[in-house]
């Protein structure tokens, strides 16, 4: 299980192992406290995490938004849950 998080300093998306307490931001070098930073979504494995990180970055870039709204986040979580279910069938 991995958490998708965002660097509070430079706003880069990344993922952290669920048991990891600290994550070093690959872009700006900030130490991120995984227990205190908001979790965007929890995913099964690191390849899903990589896919979602790049989708999130693309989405925000294309929509010129700074962050996801609560309803966009909810939609993302629902889509991921559905996608997971389809993958297992
Ligand atoms: Zn950073």
PDB file of the backbone (N, CA, C, O) and the ligand in Angstrom, with CONECT records:
HET     ZN  A 101       1
ATOM      1  N   UNK A   1       0.837  -1.194   0.000  1.00  0.00           N
ATOM      2  CA  UNK A   1       0.000   0.000   0.000  1.00  0.00           C
ATOM      3  C   UNK A   1       0.881   1.258   0.000  1.00  0.00           C
ATOM      4  O   UNK A   1       1.841   1.374   0.762  1.00  0.00           O
ATOM      5  N   UNK A   2       0.516   2.186  -0.880  1.00  0.00           N
ATOM      6  CA  UNK A   2       1.262   3.440  -0.977  1.00  0.00           C
ATOM      7  C   UNK A   2       0.318   4.633  -0.858  1.00  0.00           C
ATOM      8  O   UNK A   2      -0.851   4.563  -1.237  1.00  0.00           O
ATOM      9  N   UNK A   3       0.840   5.702  -0.336  1.00  0.00           N
ATOM     10  CA  UNK A   3       0.086   6.945  -0.243  1.00  0.00           C
ATOM     11  C   UNK A   3       0.593   7.937  -1.276  1.00  0.00           C
ATOM     12  O   UNK A   3       1.800   8.106  -1.446  1.00  0.00           O
ATOM     13  N   UNK A   4      -0.323   8.584  -1.956  1.00  0.00           N
ATOM     14  CA  UNK A   4       0.056   9.684  -2.845  1.00  0.00           C
ATOM     15  C   UNK A   4       0.029  10.971  -2.015  1.00  0.00           C
ATOM     16  O   UNK A   4      -0.993  11.324  -1.428  1.00  0.00           O
ATOM     17  N   UNK A   5       1.148  11.648  -1.980  1.00  0.00           N
ATOM     18  CA  UNK A   5       1.258  12.886  -1.212  1.00  0.00           C
ATOM     19  C   UNK A   5       1.843  13.981  -2.102  1.00  0.00           C
ATOM     20  O   UNK A   5       2.214  13.754  -3.253  1.00  0.00           O
ATOM     21  N   UNK A   6       1.908  15.171  -1.523  1.00  0.00           N
ATOM     22  CA  UNK A   6       2.434  16.286  -2.290  1.00  0.00           C
ATOM     23  C   UNK A   6       3.393  17.058  -1.408  1.00  0.00           C
ATOM     24  O   UNK A   6       3.139  17.264  -0.222  1.00  0.00           O
ATOM     25  N   UNK A   7       4.497  17.482  -1.999  1.00  0.00           N
ATOM     26  CA  UNK A   7       5.483  18.234  -1.220  1.00  0.00           C
ATOM     27  C   UNK A   7       4.877  19.579  -0.795  1.00  0.00           C
ATOM     28  O   UNK A   7       4.390  20.326  -1.644  1.00  0.00           O
ATOM     29  N   UNK A   8       4.901  19.896   0.503  1.00  0.00           N
ATOM     30  CA  UNK A   8       4.349  21.176   0.956  1.00  0.00           C
ATOM     31  C   UNK A   8       5.192  22.361   0.473  1.00  0.00           C
ATOM     32  O   UNK A   8       4.707  23.492   0.427  1.00  0.00           O
ATOM     33  N   UNK A   9       6.441  22.104   0.116  1.00  0.00           N
ATOM     34  CA  UNK A   9       7.300  23.180  -0.350  1.00  0.00           C
ATOM     35  C   UNK A   9       7.100  23.483  -1.823  1.00  0.00           C
ATOM     36  O   UNK A   9       6.706  24.594  -2.176  1.00  0.00           O
ATOM     37  N   UNK A  10       7.367  22.501  -2.699  1.00  0.00           N
ATOM     38  CA  UNK A  10       7.355  22.773  -4.140  1.00  0.00           C
ATOM     39  C   UNK A  10       6.133  22.195  -4.840  1.00  0.00           C
ATOM     40  O   UNK A  10       5.994  22.349  -6.053  1.00  0.00           O
ATOM     41  N   UNK A  11       5.247  21.533  -4.105  1.00  0.00           N
ATOM     42  CA  UNK A  11       3.986  21.008  -4.643  1.00  0.00           C
ATOM     43  C   UNK A  11       4.158  19.861  -5.629  1.00  0.00           C
ATOM     44  O   UNK A  11       3.246  19.584  -6.408  1.00  0.00           O
ATOM     45  N   UNK A  12       5.289  19.197  -5.613  1.00  0.00           N
ATOM     46  CA  UNK A  12       5.479  18.023  -6.468  1.00  0.00           C
ATOM     47  C   UNK A  12       4.729  16.822  -5.888  1.00  0.00           C
ATOM     48  O   UNK A  12       4.779  16.564  -4.685  1.00  0.00           O
ATOM     49  N   UNK A  13       4.038  16.098  -6.762  1.00  0.00           N
ATOM     50  CA  UNK A  13       3.377  14.867  -6.313  1.00  0.00           C
ATOM     51  C   UNK A  13       4.399  13.746  -6.215  1.00  0.00           C
ATOM     52  O   UNK A  13       5.343  13.676  -7.003  1.00  0.00           O
ATOM     53  N   UNK A  14       4.201  12.883  -5.252  1.00  0.00           N
ATOM     54  CA  UNK A  14       5.063  11.706  -5.124  1.00  0.00           C
ATOM     55  C   UNK A  14       4.322  10.666  -4.299  1.00  0.00           C
ATOM     56  O   UNK A  14       3.224  10.923  -3.805  1.00  0.00           O
ATOM     57  N   UNK A  15       4.919   9.499  -4.151  1.00  0.00           N
ATOM     58  CA  UNK A  15       4.266   8.508  -3.309  1.00  0.00           C
ATOM     59  C   UNK A  15       5.220   8.027  -2.237  1.00  0.00           C
ATOM     60  O   UNK A  15       6.441   8.081  -2.384  1.00  0.00           O
ATOM     61  N   UNK A  16       4.622   7.554  -1.150  1.00  0.00           N
ATOM     62  CA  UNK A  16       5.412   7.050  -0.037  1.00  0.00           C
ATOM     63  C   UNK A  16       4.816   5.727   0.416  1.00  0.00           C
ATOM     64  O   UNK A  16       3.602   5.532   0.365  1.00  0.00           O
ATOM     65  N   UNK A  17       5.668   4.830   0.854  1.00  0.00           N
ATOM     66  CA  UNK A  17       5.203   3.584   1.438  1.00  0.00           C
ATOM     67  C   UNK A  17       4.365   3.916   2.674  1.00  0.00           C
ATOM     68  O   UNK A  17       4.673   4.862   3.399  1.00  0.00           O
ATOM     69  N   UNK A  18       3.325   3.151   2.909  1.00  0.00           N
ATOM     70  CA  UNK A  18       2.420   3.491   4.021  1.00  0.00           C
ATOM     71  C   UNK A  18       3.119   3.466   5.383  1.00  0.00           C
ATOM     72  O   UNK A  18       2.657   4.119   6.318  1.00  0.00           O
ATOM     73  N   UNK A  19       4.203   2.737   5.509  1.00  0.00           N
ATOM     74  CA  UNK A  19       4.899   2.673   6.800  1.00  0.00           C
ATOM     75  C   UNK A  19       6.033   3.686   6.914  1.00  0.00           C
ATOM     76  O   UNK A  19       6.696   3.799   7.946  1.00  0.00           O
ATOM     77  N   UNK A  20       6.230   4.406   5.837  1.00  0.00           N
ATOM     78  CA  UNK A  20       7.313   5.376   5.799  1.00  0.00           C
ATOM     79  C   UNK A  20       6.887   6.643   6.538  1.00  0.00           C
ATOM     80  O   UNK A  20       5.810   7.184   6.288  1.00  0.00           O
ATOM     81  N   UNK A  21       7.737   7.111   7.446  1.00  0.00           N
ATOM     82  CA  UNK A  21       7.357   8.307   8.187  1.00  0.00           C
ATOM     83  C   UNK A  21       7.872   9.576   7.505  1.00  0.00           C
ATOM     84  O   UNK A  21       7.208  10.612   7.518  1.00  0.00           O
ATOM     85  N   UNK A  22       9.043   9.483   6.920  1.00  0.00           N
ATOM     86  CA  UNK A  22       9.649  10.639   6.277  1.00  0.00           C
ATOM     87  C   UNK A  22       9.906  10.340   4.818  1.00  0.00           C
ATOM     88  O   UNK A  22      10.309   9.236   4.452  1.00  0.00           O
ATOM     89  N   UNK A  23       9.668  11.338   3.992  1.00  0.00           N
ATOM     90  CA  UNK A  23       9.955  11.187   2.571  1.00  0.00           C
ATOM     91  C   UNK A  23      10.736  12.415   2.129  1.00  0.00           C
ATOM     92  O   UNK A  23      10.362  13.549   2.426  1.00  0.00           O
ATOM     93  N   UNK A  24      11.812  12.171   1.426  1.00  0.00           N
ATOM     94  CA  UNK A  24      12.615  13.280   0.916  1.00  0.00           C
ATOM     95  C   UNK A  24      12.077  13.668  -0.458  1.00  0.00           C
ATOM     96  O   UNK A  24      11.970  12.827  -1.351  1.00  0.00           O
ATOM     97  N   UNK A  25      11.742  14.935  -0.618  1.00  0.00           N
ATOM     98  CA  UNK A  25      11.215  15.375  -1.904  1.00  0.00           C
ATOM     99  C   UNK A  25      12.303  15.289  -2.961  1.00  0.00           C
ATOM    100  O   UNK A  25      13.367  15.885  -2.798  1.00  0.00           O
ATOM    101  N   UNK A  26      12.051  14.539  -4.072  1.00  0.00           N
ATOM    102  CA  UNK A  26      13.082  14.401  -5.111  1.00  0.00           C
ATOM    103  C   UNK A  26      13.312  15.705  -5.872  1.00  0.00           C
ATOM    104  O   UNK A  26      14.350  15.868  -6.514  1.00  0.00           O
ATOM    105  N   UNK A  27      12.362  16.630  -5.808  1.00  0.00           N
ATOM    106  CA  UNK A  27      12.500  17.874  -6.567  1.00  0.00           C
ATOM    107  C   UNK A  27      13.216  18.960  -5.778  1.00  0.00           C
ATOM    108  O   UNK A  27      14.099  19.627  -6.317  1.00  0.00           O
ATOM    109  N   UNK A  28      12.850  19.154  -4.494  1.00  0.00           N
ATOM    110  CA  UNK A  28      13.449  20.279  -3.763  1.00  0.00           C
ATOM    111  C   UNK A  28      14.229  19.856  -2.526  1.00  0.00           C
ATOM    112  O   UNK A  28      14.873  20.685  -1.883  1.00  0.00           O
ATOM    113  N   UNK A  29      14.173  18.565  -2.188  1.00  0.00           N
ATOM    114  CA  UNK A  29      14.970  18.078  -1.071  1.00  0.00           C
ATOM    115  C   UNK A  29      14.362  18.290   0.301  1.00  0.00           C
ATOM    116  O   UNK A  29      15.013  18.037   1.315  1.00  0.00           O
ATOM    117  N   UNK A  30      13.118  18.752   0.345  1.00  0.00           N
ATOM    118  CA  UNK A  30      12.461  18.939   1.626  1.00  0.00           C
ATOM    119  C   UNK A  30      12.131  17.586   2.276  1.00  0.00           C
ATOM    120  O   UNK A  30      11.736  16.645   1.588  1.00  0.00           O
ATOM    121  N   UNK A  31      12.296  17.496   3.610  1.00  0.00           N
ATOM    122  CA  UNK A  31      11.876  16.290   4.325  1.00  0.00           C
ATOM    123  C   UNK A  31      10.399  16.425   4.642  1.00  0.00           C
ATOM    124  O   UNK A  31       9.993  17.347   5.350  1.00  0.00           O
ATOM    125  N   UNK A  32       9.609  15.528   4.131  1.00  0.00           N
ATOM    126  CA  UNK A  32       8.163  15.606   4.306  1.00  0.00           C
ATOM    127  C   UNK A  32       7.745  14.618   5.382  1.00  0.00           C
ATOM    128  O   UNK A  32       8.086  13.437   5.326  1.00  0.00           O
ATOM    129  N   UNK A  33       7.009  15.114   6.353  1.00  0.00           N
ATOM    130  CA  UNK A  33       6.470  14.237   7.381  1.00  0.00           C
ATOM    131  C   UNK A  33       5.184  13.603   6.854  1.00  0.00           C
ATOM    132  O   UNK A  33       4.151  14.263   6.740  1.00  0.00           O
ATOM    133  N   UNK A  34       5.268  12.300   6.533  1.00  0.00           N
ATOM    134  CA  UNK A  34       4.137  11.617   5.894  1.00  0.00           C
ATOM    135  C   UNK A  34       2.928  11.523   6.814  1.00  0.00           C
ATOM    136  O   UNK A  34       1.805  11.338   6.346  1.00  0.00           O
ATOM    137  N   UNK A  35       3.147  11.646   8.109  1.00  0.00           N
ATOM    138  CA  UNK A  35       2.021  11.545   9.037  1.00  0.00           C
ATOM    139  C   UNK A  35       1.245  12.847   9.103  1.00  0.00           C
ATOM    140  O   UNK A  35       0.093  12.864   9.536  1.00  0.00           O
ATOM    141  N   UNK A  36       1.866  13.935   8.677  1.00  0.00           N
ATOM    142  CA  UNK A  36       1.213  15.231   8.805  1.00  0.00           C
ATOM    143  C   UNK A  36       0.734  15.796   7.486  1.00  0.00           C
ATOM    144  O   UNK A  36      -0.063  16.733   7.463  1.00  0.00           O
ATOM    145  N   UNK A  37       1.209  15.240   6.392  1.00  0.00           N
ATOM    146  CA  UNK A  37       0.832  15.793   5.101  1.00  0.00           C
ATOM    147  C   UNK A  37      -0.461  15.133   4.613  1.00  0.00           C
ATOM    148  O   UNK A  37      -0.676  13.951   4.882  1.00  0.00           O
ATOM    149  N   UNK A  38      -1.331  15.867   3.901  1.00  0.00           N
ATOM    150  CA  UNK A  38      -2.575  15.249   3.438  1.00  0.00           C
ATOM    151  C   UNK A  38      -2.333  14.135   2.429  1.00  0.00           C
ATOM    152  O   UNK A  38      -1.467  14.249   1.561  1.00  0.00           O
ATOM    153  N   UNK A  39      -3.104  13.060   2.548  1.00  0.00           N
ATOM    154  CA  UNK A  39      -2.993  11.936   1.619  1.00  0.00           C
ATOM    155  C   UNK A  39      -4.052  12.103   0.539  1.00  0.00           C
ATOM    156  O   UNK A  39      -5.242  12.212   0.834  1.00  0.00           O
ATOM    157  N   UNK A  40      -3.615  12.121  -0.703  1.00  0.00           N
ATOM    158  CA  UNK A  40      -4.567  12.287  -1.801  1.00  0.00           C
ATOM    159  C   UNK A  40      -5.346  11.009  -2.038  1.00  0.00           C
ATOM    160  O   UNK A  40      -6.571  11.018  -2.162  1.00  0.00           O
ATOM    161  N   UNK A  41      -4.618   9.920  -2.098  1.00  0.00           N
ATOM    162  CA  UNK A  41      -5.274   8.627  -2.348  1.00  0.00           C
ATOM    163  C   UNK A  41      -4.322   7.526  -1.905  1.00  0.00           C
ATOM    164  O   UNK A  41      -3.103   7.697  -1.920  1.00  0.00           O
ATOM    165  N   UNK A  42      -4.893   6.399  -1.512  1.00  0.00           N
ATOM    166  CA  UNK A  42      -4.092   5.227  -1.170  1.00  0.00           C
ATOM    167  C   UNK A  42      -4.175   4.259  -2.338  1.00  0.00           C
ATOM    168  O   UNK A  42      -5.261   4.003  -2.857  1.00  0.00           O
ATOM    169  N   UNK A  43      -3.047   3.727  -2.750  1.00  0.00           N
ATOM    170  CA  UNK A  43      -3.045   2.795  -3.876  1.00  0.00           C
ATOM    171  C   UNK A  43      -2.352   1.497  -3.506  1.00  0.00           C
ATOM    172  O   UNK A  43      -1.619   1.420  -2.519  1.00  0.00           O
ATOM    173  N   UNK A  44      -2.601   0.475  -4.321  1.00  0.00           N
ATOM    174  CA  UNK A  44      -2.132  -0.882  -4.082  1.00  0.00           C
ATOM    175  C   UNK A  44      -0.640  -1.090  -4.226  1.00  0.00           C
ATOM    176  O   UNK A  44      -0.016  -1.743  -3.389  1.00  0.00           O
ATOM    177  N   UNK A  45      -0.069  -0.542  -5.272  1.00  0.00           N
ATOM    178  CA  UNK A  45       1.329  -0.851  -5.561  1.00  0.00           C
ATOM    179  C   UNK A  45       2.009   0.357  -6.204  1.00  0.00           C
ATOM    180  O   UNK A  45       1.355   1.344  -6.538  1.00  0.00           O
ATOM    181  N   UNK A  46       3.328   0.265  -6.372  1.00  0.00           N
ATOM    182  CA  UNK A  46       4.030   1.463  -6.800  1.00  0.00           C
ATOM    183  C   UNK A  46       3.820   1.795  -8.272  1.00  0.00           C
ATOM    184  O   UNK A  46       4.000   2.942  -8.679  1.00  0.00           O
ATOM    185  N   UNK A  47       3.434   0.785  -9.085  1.00  0.00           N
ATOM    186  CA  UNK A  47       3.201   1.150 -10.485  1.00  0.00           C
ATOM    187  C   UNK A  47       1.887   1.937 -10.608  1.00  0.00           C
ATOM    188  O   UNK A  47       1.795   2.865 -11.411  1.00  0.00           O
ATOM    189  N   UNK A  48       0.874   1.567  -9.815  1.00  0.00           N
ATOM    190  CA  UNK A  48      -0.352   2.381  -9.766  1.00  0.00           C
ATOM    191  C   UNK A  48      -0.023   3.780  -9.247  1.00  0.00           C
ATOM    192  O   UNK A  48      -0.530   4.780  -9.756  1.00  0.00           O
ATOM    193  N   UNK A  49       0.826   3.833  -8.235  1.00  0.00           N
ATOM    194  CA  UNK A  49       1.192   5.125  -7.650  1.00  0.00           C
ATOM    195  C   UNK A  49       1.855   6.017  -8.701  1.00  0.00           C
ATOM    196  O   UNK A  49       1.546   7.205  -8.795  1.00  0.00           O
ATOM    197  N   UNK A  50       2.763   5.446  -9.488  1.00  0.00           N
ATOM    198  CA  UNK A  50       3.439   6.231 -10.524  1.00  0.00           C
ATOM    199  C   UNK A  50       2.449   6.731 -11.573  1.00  0.00           C
ATOM    200  O   UNK A  50       2.521   7.876 -12.017  1.00  0.00           O
ATOM    201  N   UNK A  51       1.520   5.848 -11.961  1.00  0.00           N
ATOM    202  CA  UNK A  51       0.506   6.237 -12.946  1.00  0.00           C
ATOM    203  C   UNK A  51      -0.324   7.403 -12.418  1.00  0.00           C
ATOM    204  O   UNK A  51      -0.547   8.384 -13.128  1.00  0.00           O
ATOM    205  N   UNK A  52      -0.775   7.294 -11.188  1.00  0.00           N
ATOM    206  CA  UNK A  52      -1.650   8.330 -10.636  1.00  0.00           C
ATOM    207  C   UNK A  52      -0.903   9.641 -10.429  1.00  0.00           C
ATOM    208  O   UNK A  52      -1.455  10.712 -10.679  1.00  0.00           O
ATOM    209  N   UNK A  53       0.338   9.570  -9.979  1.00  0.00           N
ATOM    210  CA  UNK A  53       1.136  10.795  -9.827  1.00  0.00           C
ATOM    211  C   UNK A  53       1.241  11.527 -11.166  1.00  0.00           C
ATOM    212  O   UNK A  53       1.079  12.746 -11.222  1.00  0.00           O
ATOM    213  N   UNK A  54       1.514  10.779 -12.253  1.00  0.00           N
ATOM    214  CA  UNK A  54       1.666  11.476 -13.534  1.00  0.00           C
ATOM    215  C   UNK A  54       0.321  11.970 -14.046  1.00  0.00           C
ATOM    216  O   UNK A  54       0.254  13.018 -14.689  1.00  0.00           O
ATOM    217  N   UNK A  55      -0.768  11.222 -13.768  1.00  0.00           N
ATOM    218  CA  UNK A  55      -2.102  11.691 -14.159  1.00  0.00           C
ATOM    219  C   UNK A  55      -2.490  12.965 -13.415  1.00  0.00           C
ATOM    220  O   UNK A  55      -3.053  13.893 -13.995  1.00  0.00           O
ATOM    221  N   UNK A  56      -2.180  12.992 -12.125  1.00  0.00           N
ATOM    222  CA  UNK A  56      -2.517  14.175 -11.317  1.00  0.00           C
ATOM    223  C   UNK A  56      -1.776  15.403 -11.822  1.00  0.00           C
ATOM    224  O   UNK A  56      -2.352  16.485 -11.939  1.00  0.00           O
ATOM    225  N   UNK A  57      -0.499  15.225 -12.120  1.00  0.00           N
ATOM    226  CA  UNK A  57       0.287  16.357 -12.595  1.00  0.00           C
ATOM    227  C   UNK A  57      -0.233  16.866 -13.938  1.00  0.00           C
ATOM    228  O   UNK A  57      -0.323  18.071 -14.172  1.00  0.00           O
ATOM    229  N   UNK A  58      -0.571  15.919 -14.815  1.00  0.00           N
ATOM    230  CA  UNK A  58      -1.100  16.283 -16.116  1.00  0.00           C
ATOM    231  C   UNK A  58      -2.444  16.997 -15.962  1.00  0.00           C
ATOM    232  O   UNK A  58      -2.704  18.008 -16.615  1.00  0.00           O
ATOM    233  N   UNK A  59      -3.283  16.456 -15.093  1.00  0.00           N
ATOM    234  CA  UNK A  59      -4.620  17.024 -14.896  1.00  0.00           C
ATOM    235  C   UNK A  59      -4.538  18.465 -14.381  1.00  0.00           C
ATOM    236  O   UNK A  59      -5.214  19.352 -14.903  1.00  0.00           O
ATOM    237  N   UNK A  60      -3.728  18.690 -13.381  1.00  0.00           N
ATOM    238  CA  UNK A  60      -3.621  20.044 -12.825  1.00  0.00           C
ATOM    239  C   UNK A  60      -2.990  20.996 -13.826  1.00  0.00           C
ATOM    240  O   UNK A  60      -3.362  22.166 -13.911  1.00  0.00           O
ATOM    241  N   UNK A  61      -2.031  20.477 -14.581  1.00  0.00           N
ATOM    242  CA  UNK A  61      -1.390  21.309 -15.594  1.00  0.00           C
ATOM    243  C   UNK A  61      -2.402  21.722 -16.660  1.00  0.00           C
ATOM    244  O   UNK A  61      -2.500  22.896 -17.019  1.00  0.00           O
ATOM    245  N   UNK A  62      -3.159  20.733 -17.164  1.00  0.00           N
ATOM    246  CA  UNK A  62      -4.113  21.008 -18.233  1.00  0.00           C
ATOM    247  C   UNK A  62      -5.265  21.889 -17.776  1.00  0.00           C
ATOM    248  O   UNK A  62      -5.753  22.732 -18.529  1.00  0.00           O
ATOM    249  N   UNK A  63      -5.697  21.686 -16.524  1.00  0.00           N
ATOM    250  CA  UNK A  63      -6.844  22.474 -16.046  1.00  0.00           C
ATOM    251  C   UNK A  63      -6.373  23.782 -15.400  1.00  0.00           C
ATOM    252  O   UNK A  63      -7.184  24.601 -14.969  1.00  0.00           O
ATOM    253  N   UNK A  64      -5.071  23.960 -15.343  1.00  0.00           N
ATOM    254  CA  UNK A  64      -4.465  25.154 -14.729  1.00  0.00           C
ATOM    255  C   UNK A  64      -4.945  25.400 -13.312  1.00  0.00           C
ATOM    256  O   UNK A  64      -5.144  26.538 -12.889  1.00  0.00           O
ATOM    257  N   UNK A  65      -5.122  24.315 -12.600  1.00  0.00           N
ATOM    258  CA  UNK A  65      -5.515  24.437 -11.197  1.00  0.00           C
ATOM    259  C   UNK A  65      -4.284  24.220 -10.326  1.00  0.00           C
ATOM    260  O   UNK A  65      -3.297  23.611 -10.739  1.00  0.00           O
ATOM    261  N   UNK A  66      -4.379  24.737  -9.113  1.00  0.00           N
ATOM    262  CA  UNK A  66      -3.272  24.558  -8.176  1.00  0.00           C
ATOM    263  C   UNK A  66      -3.429  23.284  -7.362  1.00  0.00           C
ATOM    264  O   UNK A  66      -2.451  22.683  -6.919  1.00  0.00           O
ATOM    265  N   UNK A  67      -4.678  22.888  -7.178  1.00  0.00           N
ATOM    266  CA  UNK A  67      -4.919  21.709  -6.356  1.00  0.00           C
ATOM    267  C   UNK A  67      -6.272  21.107  -6.721  1.00  0.00           C
ATOM    268  O   UNK A  67      -7.096  21.742  -7.379  1.00  0.00           O
ATOM    269  N   UNK A  68      -6.481  19.868  -6.281  1.00  0.00           N
ATOM    270  CA  UNK A  68      -7.764  19.225  -6.522  1.00  0.00           C
ATOM    271  C   UNK A  68      -8.783  19.724  -5.500  1.00  0.00           C
ATOM    272  O   UNK A  68      -8.446  19.976  -4.343  1.00  0.00           O
ATOM    273  N   UNK A  69     -10.016  19.862  -5.939  1.00  0.00           N
ATOM    274  CA  UNK A  69     -11.081  20.179  -4.992  1.00  0.00           C
ATOM    275  C   UNK A  69     -11.480  18.895  -4.273  1.00  0.00           C
ATOM    276  O   UNK A  69     -11.078  17.802  -4.671  1.00  0.00           O
ATOM    277  N   UNK A  70     -12.269  19.033  -3.219  1.00  0.00           N
ATOM    278  CA  UNK A  70     -12.719  17.857  -2.470  1.00  0.00           C
ATOM    279  C   UNK A  70     -13.505  16.911  -3.376  1.00  0.00           C
ATOM    280  O   UNK A  70     -13.376  15.692  -3.263  1.00  0.00           O
ATOM    281  N   UNK A  71     -14.326  17.474  -4.281  1.00  0.00           N
ATOM    282  CA  UNK A  71     -15.133  16.595  -5.137  1.00  0.00           C
ATOM    283  C   UNK A  71     -14.271  15.921  -6.204  1.00  0.00           C
ATOM    284  O   UNK A  71     -14.540  14.783  -6.588  1.00  0.00           O
ATOM    285  N   UNK A  72     -13.251  16.608  -6.677  1.00  0.00           N
ATOM    286  CA  UNK A  72     -12.336  15.975  -7.638  1.00  0.00           C
ATOM    287  C   UNK A  72     -11.561  14.826  -6.984  1.00  0.00           C
ATOM    288  O   UNK A  72     -11.328  13.781  -7.592  1.00  0.00           O
ATOM    289  N   UNK A  73     -11.174  15.053  -5.736  1.00  0.00           N
ATOM    290  CA  UNK A  73     -10.469  14.010  -4.997  1.00  0.00           C
ATOM    291  C   UNK A  73     -11.357  12.785  -4.811  1.00  0.00           C
ATOM    292  O   UNK A  73     -10.924  11.645  -4.983  1.00  0.00           O
ATOM    293  N   UNK A  74     -12.611  13.054  -4.454  1.00  0.00           N
ATOM    294  CA  UNK A  74     -13.583  11.991  -4.254  1.00  0.00           C
ATOM    295  C   UNK A  74     -13.764  11.194  -5.546  1.00  0.00           C
ATOM    296  O   UNK A  74     -13.819   9.964  -5.528  1.00  0.00           O
ATOM    297  N   UNK A  75     -13.856  11.914  -6.666  1.00  0.00           N
ATOM    298  CA  UNK A  75     -14.018  11.278  -7.969  1.00  0.00           C
ATOM    299  C   UNK A  75     -12.807  10.393  -8.284  1.00  0.00           C
ATOM    300  O   UNK A  75     -12.956   9.269  -8.763  1.00  0.00           O
ATOM    301  N   UNK A  76     -11.630  10.908  -8.012  1.00  0.00           N
ATOM    302  CA  UNK A  76     -10.402  10.153  -8.248  1.00  0.00           C
ATOM    303  C   UNK A  76     -10.399   8.850  -7.448  1.00  0.00           C
ATOM    304  O   UNK A  76     -10.029   7.797  -7.967  1.00  0.00           O
ATOM    305  N   UNK A  77     -10.815   8.929  -6.185  1.00  0.00           N
ATOM    306  CA  UNK A  77     -10.826   7.734  -5.324  1.00  0.00           C
ATOM    307  C   UNK A  77     -11.834   6.714  -5.829  1.00  0.00           C
ATOM    308  O   UNK A  77     -11.572   5.511  -5.816  1.00  0.00           O
ATOM    309  N   UNK A  78     -12.990   7.198  -6.274  1.00  0.00           N
ATOM    310  CA  UNK A  78     -14.019   6.292  -6.804  1.00  0.00           C
ATOM    311  C   UNK A  78     -13.528   5.631  -8.091  1.00  0.00           C
ATOM    312  O   UNK A  78     -13.685   4.425  -8.277  1.00  0.00           O
ATOM    313  N   UNK A  79     -12.932   6.433  -8.979  1.00  0.00           N
ATOM    314  CA  UNK A  79     -12.420   5.887 -10.245  1.00  0.00           C
ATOM    315  C   UNK A  79     -11.358   4.825  -9.997  1.00  0.00           C
ATOM    316  O   UNK A  79     -11.333   3.786 -10.657  1.00  0.00           O
ATOM    317  N   UNK A  80     -10.493   5.097  -9.048  1.00  0.00           N
ATOM    318  CA  UNK A  80      -9.431   4.136  -8.759  1.00  0.00           C
ATOM    319  C   UNK A  80     -10.026   2.835  -8.208  1.00  0.00           C
ATOM    320  O   UNK A  80      -9.599   1.747  -8.594  1.00  0.00           O
ATOM    321  N   UNK A  81     -11.001   2.944  -7.316  1.00  0.00           N
ATOM    322  CA  UNK A  81     -11.644   1.765  -6.741  1.00  0.00           C
ATOM    323  C   UNK A  81     -12.324   0.932  -7.836  1.00  0.00           C
ATOM    324  O   UNK A  81     -12.270  -0.298  -7.819  1.00  0.00           O
ATOM    325  N   UNK A  82     -12.966   1.628  -8.789  1.00  0.00           N
ATOM    326  CA  UNK A  82     -13.627   0.913  -9.884  1.00  0.00           C
ATOM    327  C   UNK A  82     -12.607   0.233 -10.784  1.00  0.00           C
ATOM    328  O   UNK A  82     -12.795  -0.907 -11.209  1.00  0.00           O
ATOM    329  N   UNK A  83     -11.536   0.943 -11.066  1.00  0.00           N
ATOM    330  CA  UNK A  83     -10.487   0.420 -11.922  1.00  0.00           C
ATOM    331  C   UNK A  83      -9.853  -0.829 -11.300  1.00  0.00           C
ATOM    332  O   UNK A  83      -9.554  -1.802 -11.991  1.00  0.00           O
ATOM    333  N   UNK A  84      -9.657  -0.775  -9.976  1.00  0.00           N
ATOM    334  CA  UNK A  84      -9.092  -1.917  -9.262  1.00  0.00           C
ATOM    335  C   UNK A  84     -10.010  -3.126  -9.362  1.00  0.00           C
ATOM    336  O   UNK A  84      -9.560  -4.252  -9.576  1.00  0.00           O
ATOM    337  N   UNK A  85     -11.298  -2.873  -9.204  1.00  0.00           N
ATOM    338  CA  UNK A  85     -12.281  -3.933  -9.256  1.00  0.00           C
ATOM    339  C   UNK A  85     -12.279  -4.586 -10.646  1.00  0.00           C
ATOM    340  O   UNK A  85     -12.332  -5.810 -10.766  1.00  0.00           O
ATOM    341  N   UNK A  86     -12.217  -3.759 -11.685  1.00  0.00           N
ATOM    342  CA  UNK A  86     -12.198  -4.287 -13.053  1.00  0.00           C
ATOM    343  C   UNK A  86     -10.949  -5.116 -13.320  1.00  0.00           C
ATOM    344  O   UNK A  86     -10.993  -6.124 -14.024  1.00  0.00           O
ATOM    345  N   UNK A  87      -9.845  -4.675 -12.749  1.00  0.00           N
ATOM    346  CA  UNK A  87      -8.582  -5.354 -12.971  1.00  0.00           C
ATOM    347  C   UNK A  87      -8.599  -6.759 -12.369  1.00  0.00           C
ATOM    348  O   UNK A  87      -7.977  -7.684 -12.893  1.00  0.00           O
ATOM    349  N   UNK A  88      -9.327  -6.899 -11.257  1.00  0.00           N
ATOM    350  CA  UNK A  88      -9.349  -8.195 -10.557  1.00  0.00           C
ATOM    351  C   UNK A  88     -10.306  -9.185 -11.198  1.00  0.00           C
ATOM    352  O   UNK A  88     -10.175 -10.391 -10.987  1.00  0.00           O
ATOM    353  N   UNK A  89     -11.271  -8.699 -11.979  1.00  0.00           N
ATOM    354  CA  UNK A  89     -12.261  -9.591 -12.594  1.00  0.00           C
ATOM    355  C   UNK A  89     -11.634 -10.468 -13.678  1.00  0.00           C
ATOM    356  O   UNK A  89     -12.327 -11.276 -14.296  1.00  0.00           O
TER     357      UNK A  89
HETATM  358 ZN    ZN A 101       9.578  19.615  -2.870  1.00  0.00          ZN
END
